[in-house]
Each structure stands twice: as structure tokens, then as C-alpha cells.
Amino acid sequence: MGASPADAGDPTLAADEVESLRRALEEERGRTLRALADFDTLRRRTAREAEAARREGRRAALLPLLPVLDTLERALAAGSRDRDFYEGVAATHRLFLSALREAGAEPVETVGRPFDPNVHEAIATVPANGLEPGVVAREVRRGWHLGGELLRPAQVVVTTAPETTESWR
Amino acid sequence: MGASPADAGDPTLAADEVESLRRALEEERGRTLRALADFDTLRRRTAREAEAARREGRRAALLPLLPVLDTLERALAAGSRDRDFYEGVAATHRLFLSALREAGAEPVETVGRPFDPNVHEAIATVPANGLEPGVVAREVRRGWHLGGELLRPAQVVVTTAPETTESWR
């Protein structure tokens, strides 16, 4: 409708409009590039997040099942007079352990290992008695890894350093 | 460096350049809008995919554990002379069921329900004998839902339609 400055034939106004269009185009190109870069970042994040969500799903499913295994192991530890029934339950226990492994869980190594606060929770100490100090002497509750992460720490009994006086004898 | 048509003061050339800059700006705006729309689509997809990945993780973790529960239930069904030990194992079984529910799994309804091929797997039939035909008479293996999806179908025994001759008496 209205004549643009360029149509008016005024060279100064035309140069102004060309200049402002160039700037607008420049800005718009910047916006496109940023939007494309954001898209790319999001795509990379999406792949990472899907993997994290899968792990989170496995974790949420397995965590409540660990106390079930603990209870089963306590029952087995108490023993039974009924050999056949006990054997059936022991078979269930072996199946339970292999199902957890199949689901991606791995037991935390404990007895004989140096105490590692990242995966071990010390709930008691015992004198070293010939063992190295700061070593796991006994496992009270099994710990589990899931993928590269810790699902649940192991509860352990740790050897203490010998009395300093003893090293002076 | 080189003088642009607008600088040259030629109104026709300046008008051409303004026109071509306007077109370029228009196109660039289209590109920006498309990139932003793609970003939005991807963001929505990302949220959906994270949820699917979480479900997939839960599913992968729970599936291998279902046969463990089956074995435990078979052991319990056989019974035991050792009452205390049996009770310990029965407690483990109750804990197992509630852990599965906590992990999001729900048993498939079976006995007395109309046979539903989406969640039931018929492994045998029995005469209706007073029951409706096409109804689940017995559950052989428990089925499980996870979220809104089927984790594992139930294996069931289904009642068959009465002989047609009987309805003629």
C-alpha cells in the first residue's frame, strides 16, 4: 500500500532501509543458529536422559525387592528340620540371586576387602586379630551395585587398627 | 568494501536489493520458526520417551524375578512339617508380593472373571459345571500388570460352553 522509502527513490532512505534489513537478517540468522544448536543439545541430552530413566526404572523396581532376599536369607540361615522343604526354598534363593544378576545387579564385595565408605557402611568394629586393620571382617547385610552405580551399600563389620602401645613392644 | 547498489544511488538497484533482502529475511524467519517448532516437538517427545524408558527399566528388572516368586509359591504349596521355618518363608512370600506392588506391579485378576485373551493365556479347559462358559476356573500361573501395560499374562484354565444337546432337553 504505502510507498516504501526505496520506492520513493530517495537514495539516503533506501540505504537506511537496506542497512536495517541487513541487520534484521543478521539477527534472524543468529536466532536460527541458536535454535538449531539448542535442538542439537536437547537431542544429545535426550539420549543421555533415556539411559538415566531406564536405570532409574530398574533401580525403583529392584530396591523394594532387596529386603525380600534379606528375609529369605535369614530364614535359610535359621535352618530347618524339613530337608525337602528347605531344599525347595534354597533353590528359590539361588534363582533369586541369578534373577537379580539378570536384572543388572551385582553384589558388593565385602569380606577381606579394604573398607570403602563409598560402598560399605560400617555398623561395628572388631580388633584386627591378625588381619589387616581397616578390612571388612564380616558382612551383615549384602550390598548391591546396579550398572556402574550403587544400589544399596553393604553393612559390614570392620577391623580396627591395633592399639598403638602394641606396636611399641 | 565494494559499493552496494543502494550506495550507488540507483533507485531501481536499491529497490531490487530491498526486495531481495526482504525475501531473505522472510525465509530466515521461516527457518527460525521451523527450528523452534522442531525443538518443541523434540522436548515433548523427550518427556514421553523418558517415561517409556523408566517403564522399560522397571519391566527389565521385574521380569526375571517373577519365576522366583512362582518357585517360592510352589514350595509353599507343597507345605512343610517344620512350622517355624514354613512361617518364616510365608512371611518372605508376603513381603515379596508387597515389594512387587511397591515396584508398580499388580496381579492380573483371574478366577471367576470372563476369559480375556489380552491378559489370560488358556492352557486347559474344563466343563462349565454350573459356572458360566468362557470364565476362568483356575489360575495356574499368576499374571502381572506393570503400570497400564501387561508384564506377563496369567496362565489359566477356562470353562467351556455346555454341549449344545444339553440345552435341547
Interface residues (C-beta under 8 A of the other chain):
Chain A: S4 A6 D7 G9 P11 A14 A15 E17 V18 L21 R22 A24 L25 E28 R29 R31 T32 A35 L36 D38 F39 L42 R43 R45 T46 E49 A50 E51 A53 R54 R55 E56 G57 R58 R59 A60 A61 L62 P64 L65 P67 V68 T71 L72 R74 A75 A78 G79 S80 R81 D82 D84 F85 Y86 G88 V89 A91 T92 L95 F96 S98 A99 L100 E102 A103 G104
Chain B: S4 A6 D7 G9 P11 A14 A15 E17 V18 L21 R22 A24 L25 E28 R29 R31 T32 A35 L36 D38 F39 L42 R43 R45 T46 E49 A50 E51 A53 R54 R55 E56 G57 R58 R59 A60 A61 L62 P64 L65 P67 V68 T71 L72 R74 A75 A78 G79 S80 R81 D82 D84 F85 Y86 G88 V89 A91 T92 L95 F96 S98 A99 L100 E102 A103 G104
